[in-house]
Structure formats: structure tokens, C-alpha cells
Amino acid sequence: MDLFVGVLRIDLYLAENRSLKERRSVVRSVLDRARARYNVAVCDVSETEDPRHASVAFACVGAHQHLLRQTLERLLRRIETDLPSEVHRAEIEIR
């Protein structure tokens, strides 16, 4: 049986945030909800100290590429509609 790994990376612009503490709060909320609802591994991969920019990554493993892509696309749509932020870049990769 072949196994595949799906990864979604999202760069967010959080215009309302004024501190790193606010950014961490928003990112933690996103990660916790994604972990609970979509059963994915999550990580804050932000490389900047700017409180208005954040990068998050999500990963899942499965036997069917199309199901992994479908899960990650649903997760992306949920984040785009639920968060008070802009998604600057989103990238899905299945290996």
C-alpha cells in the first residue's frame, strides 16, 4: 500500500495585530481548531517578528492523494472564511 503526505502552507496577513502576543493567540486558535476538526498535524512556521505576518503549516497522511488534497482544500477554505485576516499565499503539496 502506498502512503502519501499532504502539506498545506499558508502565509497570513493579520492587519489588526499590534503585538507578537496577539499573533500567537490568533495562530494558536487556528492551529487548535484545525487539529480538532481536520485531524491534521499543525505547526507555526513564522520566520518574522512582525506581528502582522504569520505562516502556518498543516500535514496529513493517507492512502489516497485526492482525499488528502480535498481535506487540505476544505481546511484552506475554512481558514479563509473564519479568520479576520488575509491569506497572502497558500500552497498544497502532495508527495
Backbone bond lengths (Angstrom), bond angles and torsions (degrees), N, CA, C in turn:
res aa  C-N    CA-C-N  psi(-1)  N-CA   C-N-CA  omega(-1)  CA-C   N-CA-C  phi
1 M - - - 1.433 - - 1.530 109.25 -
2 D 1.318 115.43 130.81 1.463 120.83 176.43 1.521 109.87 -83.77
3 L 1.309 115.64 141.08 1.456 121.52 174.39 1.516 108.87 -117.29
4 F 1.320 115.44 143.27 1.456 121.72 -179.15 1.519 109.41 -123.29
5 V 1.328 114.78 151.81 1.463 121.31 176.61 1.524 107.39 -116.58
6 G 1.322 116.06 129.12 1.462 121.63 176.13 1.511 109.24 -109.96
7 V 1.327 115.84 134.44 1.459 121.66 -179.86 1.522 109.24 -128.39
8 L 1.321 115.87 132.74 1.456 123.00 174.73 1.513 107.12 -120.11
9 R 1.327 116.50 124.97 1.465 121.39 175.16 1.520 107.74 -118.12
10 I 1.323 115.28 131.99 1.460 120.88 -178.22 1.527 109.15 -127.65
11 D 1.332 115.88 132.39 1.457 121.86 171.81 1.518 107.23 -103.77
12 L 1.327 115.99 125.10 1.460 122.27 -175.83 1.521 111.30 -111.96
13 Y 1.328 115.56 147.48 1.454 122.44 170.16 1.522 107.05 -113.81
14 L 1.315 116.26 115.74 1.465 123.51 -176.47 1.527 108.33 -107.85
15 A 1.311 116.92 82.80 1.460 123.27 -171.39 1.521 113.75 -58.72
16 E 1.310 118.02 -32.60 1.464 121.86 -175.08 1.527 113.66 -80.61
17 N 1.306 118.29 -15.96 1.467 121.08 -175.56 1.518 111.28 -73.80
18 R 1.339 114.63 137.49 1.463 120.85 179.29 1.529 112.59 -118.16
19 S 1.338 116.60 -7.72 1.468 118.88 -178.00 1.532 109.65 -145.52
20 L 1.320 114.53 162.38 1.464 119.74 176.89 1.527 110.70 -65.87
21 K 1.329 116.44 -30.61 1.459 120.35 177.73 1.527 110.40 -62.75
22 E 1.329 118.19 -42.24 1.463 121.81 176.96 1.520 110.59 -64.34
23 R 1.343 116.50 -42.38 1.468 119.97 179.06 1.522 110.52 -60.90
24 R 1.336 117.29 -46.96 1.463 120.79 179.79 1.520 111.69 -59.73
25 S 1.318 116.15 -37.53 1.462 120.24 179.26 1.524 111.35 -64.26
26 V 1.323 117.27 -45.54 1.465 121.48 179.30 1.522 110.11 -65.17
27 V 1.321 116.87 -46.59 1.469 121.25 -178.41 1.521 110.20 -63.89
28 R 1.314 118.07 -43.27 1.467 121.01 179.25 1.524 110.50 -59.82
29 S 1.322 116.56 -41.73 1.461 120.87 178.49 1.529 111.36 -61.74
30 V 1.325 116.73 -45.09 1.468 121.70 178.96 1.529 110.06 -61.14
31 L 1.309 116.48 -47.16 1.460 120.91 -177.07 1.527 111.67 -65.56
32 D 1.323 116.73 -43.13 1.467 120.18 -179.79 1.523 111.86 -63.39
33 R 1.345 116.62 -44.10 1.470 119.56 179.53 1.522 111.74 -65.79
34 A 1.331 117.02 -40.05 1.468 120.50 -179.82 1.532 110.52 -65.39
35 R 1.320 115.53 -43.00 1.467 120.21 -179.79 1.530 110.35 -61.11
36 A 1.316 116.58 -44.11 1.466 121.07 -177.39 1.523 112.70 -72.10
37 R 1.308 117.49 -42.81 1.461 120.90 -172.88 1.532 113.32 -83.78
38 Y 1.342 117.82 -37.28 1.462 120.74 -172.87 1.523 113.98 -110.96
39 N 1.324 118.12 -1.23 1.463 122.20 178.61 1.535 111.59 54.02
40 V 1.321 115.96 52.02 1.455 122.50 179.57 1.523 109.36 -117.82
41 A 1.321 115.78 156.45 1.457 121.06 170.74 1.526 106.92 -80.49
42 V 1.326 117.28 144.11 1.466 120.68 -173.83 1.523 110.39 -133.50
43 C 1.344 115.46 155.34 1.460 119.45 178.90 1.526 109.65 -159.86
44 D 1.323 115.75 139.15 1.464 121.75 170.53 1.528 105.97 -84.95
45 V 1.316 117.47 116.11 1.463 121.70 -177.52 1.521 111.61 -114.53
46 S 1.326 116.28 27.25 1.464 121.62 -179.13 1.521 110.15 -61.42
47 E 1.319 114.66 136.48 1.462 120.07 -179.27 1.521 112.30 -111.22
48 T 1.314 117.58 3.57 1.454 121.18 -175.27 1.518 110.58 -122.56
49 E 1.297 116.66 158.00 1.462 122.70 175.90 1.528 111.12 -95.88
50 D 1.306 117.44 6.37 1.461 121.94 178.00 1.532 108.88 -73.76
51 P 1.325 118.94 121.19 1.464 120.52 -176.93 1.525 114.01 -68.44
52 R 1.324 117.34 -11.92 1.467 119.98 -178.77 1.520 113.31 -94.27
53 H 1.329 117.55 -5.65 1.460 121.08 -179.87 1.526 109.84 -121.51
54 A 1.320 115.31 135.37 1.464 120.65 178.09 1.526 108.73 -144.37
55 S 1.303 115.28 149.91 1.462 121.93 174.47 1.517 107.96 -127.21
56 V 1.309 115.62 133.56 1.462 121.18 179.57 1.526 108.60 -130.41
57 A 1.325 115.36 150.75 1.461 120.21 179.74 1.528 108.96 -131.63
58 F 1.328 114.34 146.54 1.453 122.77 -179.40 1.524 107.59 -131.83
59 A 1.329 117.10 141.87 1.457 120.65 179.61 1.529 109.78 -138.42
60 C 1.336 114.45 146.12 1.466 120.33 174.86 1.524 108.60 -146.23
61 V 1.318 115.16 157.86 1.462 122.42 -177.18 1.518 108.08 -124.56
62 G 1.346 115.82 140.58 1.453 119.09 177.95 1.516 111.70 -167.27
63 A 1.314 115.58 174.63 1.457 121.78 -177.05 1.527 112.59 -90.96
64 H 1.339 117.65 -11.87 1.466 120.96 -176.10 1.524 110.72 -126.36
65 Q 1.326 114.82 118.24 1.461 119.97 -177.95 1.525 112.17 -58.73
66 H 1.322 117.10 -42.28 1.469 119.36 -175.51 1.529 111.35 -66.22
67 L 1.326 118.69 -32.18 1.463 120.85 177.42 1.527 111.56 -71.28
68 L 1.324 116.55 -37.12 1.462 120.27 175.98 1.527 110.33 -63.30
69 R 1.332 115.83 -47.32 1.470 119.94 179.68 1.523 110.38 -61.41
70 Q 1.309 117.16 -42.81 1.466 121.76 179.94 1.531 110.95 -61.18
71 T 1.310 117.43 -44.31 1.463 121.70 178.61 1.520 111.14 -61.62
72 L 1.327 117.07 -46.89 1.457 120.81 -178.30 1.525 111.88 -68.44
73 E 1.330 117.69 -35.23 1.466 120.12 176.55 1.524 111.18 -66.96
74 R 1.338 117.56 -39.37 1.470 120.55 176.74 1.527 110.48 -64.41
75 L 1.314 116.76 -40.76 1.456 121.37 177.83 1.533 110.36 -61.65
76 L 1.312 116.95 -45.10 1.459 121.28 178.64 1.530 110.95 -60.29
77 R 1.319 117.79 -46.33 1.471 120.84 179.23 1.528 110.71 -60.73
78 R 1.321 116.96 -40.22 1.474 120.77 179.25 1.528 110.32 -62.34
79 I 1.310 116.63 -44.48 1.467 120.51 -179.85 1.525 109.95 -64.67
80 E 1.321 117.44 -42.43 1.467 120.76 179.77 1.524 112.18 -61.38
81 T 1.326 118.08 -34.63 1.461 120.42 -177.03 1.525 112.89 -90.37
82 D 1.322 118.99 -27.87 1.468 121.50 -174.07 1.521 114.80 -92.83
83 L 1.304 117.51 -25.71 1.460 119.36 -173.60 1.524 112.41 -90.08
84 P 1.332 116.64 142.52 1.461 119.71 173.13 1.532 109.72 -82.83
85 S 1.312 115.83 61.41 1.461 121.20 -176.76 1.520 109.17 -152.51
86 E 1.313 114.16 174.65 1.460 120.80 175.01 1.518 108.83 -110.94
87 V 1.306 116.33 136.51 1.460 120.50 172.91 1.525 106.41 -87.02
88 H 1.329 116.05 111.97 1.459 120.49 -179.73 1.517 112.05 -80.29
89 R 1.313 114.88 -36.39 1.463 119.11 -179.30 1.521 108.46 -153.35
90 A 1.302 115.10 140.54 1.460 120.45 175.75 1.522 107.51 -139.75
91 E 1.314 115.47 135.20 1.454 120.81 -176.70 1.529 109.18 -137.77
92 I 1.332 115.71 127.13 1.456 121.20 176.20 1.525 107.62 -111.77
93 E 1.323 114.72 133.28 1.464 120.60 177.98 1.520 108.63 -133.58
94 I 1.319 115.69 131.69 1.463 121.86 177.70 1.526 107.56 -118.46
95 R 1.317 116.49 127.80 1.476 120.89 179.23 1.516 109.76 -126.06
